[in-house]
Amino acid sequence: MIDISYEILALYVYPEKNNLANVVGKVQLRTTFSRNGVSVNGRLEALLDTDNISAETFIDVDNLNADTVAAWAIKSHGGDEFLENLKNAHDGLLTQKEREVGLVKYP
Amino acid sequence: MALPTSGTISINDLRVEFGDSGSSSLSEFYRGGGLVPATQTTTTTTYEPTATTYEYSLVSPLYGWVQDESSPFTNYLYWNDVELVQFTDSSFNATSSYTHTDGWTYIRSSGALDTGIDLGDIIVSVFPIRRQKTTTTVTNINTGVPTSGTISLSDFYGATA
């Protein structure tokens, strides 16, 4: 099973939208795919749906964490199916890294 | 499996198709009312050139993932002559995929096909590249079934869960 973690690289905000301040409209994330002690990285960018935000569901930009932002980004790209395909795209790279574990340069 | 498009439909057929239990009345089967879906979501994934092959061309049209071999390890992604993005990495070969805001994810091969290419001010390696995109389509279904008001069994010809 491939585990995935996220790191926020950059957030782009609308300073004011729908009477809300600093509405996140675009994100850049580093994605790390890990399995059996090896990992590969990806970079994920997404434009977020900001047309249907409301004060009730709004999260202040300073209170956002990487998992929340990643969930928004993944949803914008198609949700779980997108995520599974993204993981599958890194499967071969992880397999190669797994096969290289323990190798040392000779002599 | 969809209900028949002609002939007799019973309320038991509706219960089986839409997963209702207990006693049923037709008013439970309004479109979008919880049992009868109003939309169907289909997800497809497109791969270019394929799910397992990679593009590489250093003449027009350019295809490939180009990376500066020394700091700041700038990445340049080209697809069909378009430079998609530039970004830097902390080390060489640190990033294996890039998902653009338009939904395409670009994946580079594990190894560079060309290394040590002297572009004058930088030395780069070039990796073959492929891309994939997940597309979700929402289609209206069961449009013959009313959402309220008068409802009859014949409204369910061809309806599907």
Boltz contact constraints between the chains, C-beta under 6 A:
constraints:
  - contact:
      token1: [A, 40]
      token2: [B, 96]
      max_distance: 6.0
  - contact:
      token1: [A, 41]
      token2: [B, 94]
      max_distance: 6.0
  - contact:
      token1: [A, 41]
      token2: [B, 95]
      max_distance: 6.0
  - contact:
      token1: [A, 42]
      token2: [B, 96]
      max_distance: 6.0
  - contact:
      token1: [A, 42]
      token2: [B, 97]
      max_distance: 6.0
  - contact:
      token1: [A, 43]
      token2: [B, 95]
      max_distance: 6.0
  - contact:
      token1: [A, 43]
      token2: [B, 98]
      max_distance: 6.0
  - contact:
      token1: [A, 44]
      token2: [B, 99]
      max_distance: 6.0
  - contact:
      token1: [A, 45]
      token2: [B, 99]
      max_distance: 6.0
  - contact:
      token1: [A, 45]
      token2: [B, 101]
      max_distance: 6.0
  - contact:
      token1: [A, 47]
      token2: [B, 101]
      max_distance: 6.0
  - contact:
      token1: [A, 77]
      token2: [B, 103]
      max_distance: 6.0
  - contact:
      token1: [A, 78]
      token2: [B, 134]
      max_distance: 6.0
  - contact:
      token1: [A, 78]
      token2: [B, 136]
      max_distance: 6.0
  - contact:
      token1: [A, 81]
      token2: [B, 43]
      max_distance: 6.0
  - contact:
      token1: [A, 81]
      token2: [B, 134]
      max_distance: 6.0
  - contact:
      token1: [A, 82]
      token2: [B, 134]
      max_distance: 6.0
  - contact:
      token1: [A, 85]
      token2: [B, 45]
      max_distance: 6.0
  - contact:
      token1: [A, 85]
      token2: [B, 134]
      max_distance: 6.0
  - contact:
      token1: [A, 89]
      token2: [B, 107]
      max_distance: 6.0
  - contact:
      token1: [A, 93]
      token2: [B, 96]
      max_distance: 6.0
  - contact:
      token1: [A, 93]
      token2: [B, 110]
      max_distance: 6.0
  - contact:
      token1: [A, 96]
      token2: [B, 110]
      max_distance: 6.0
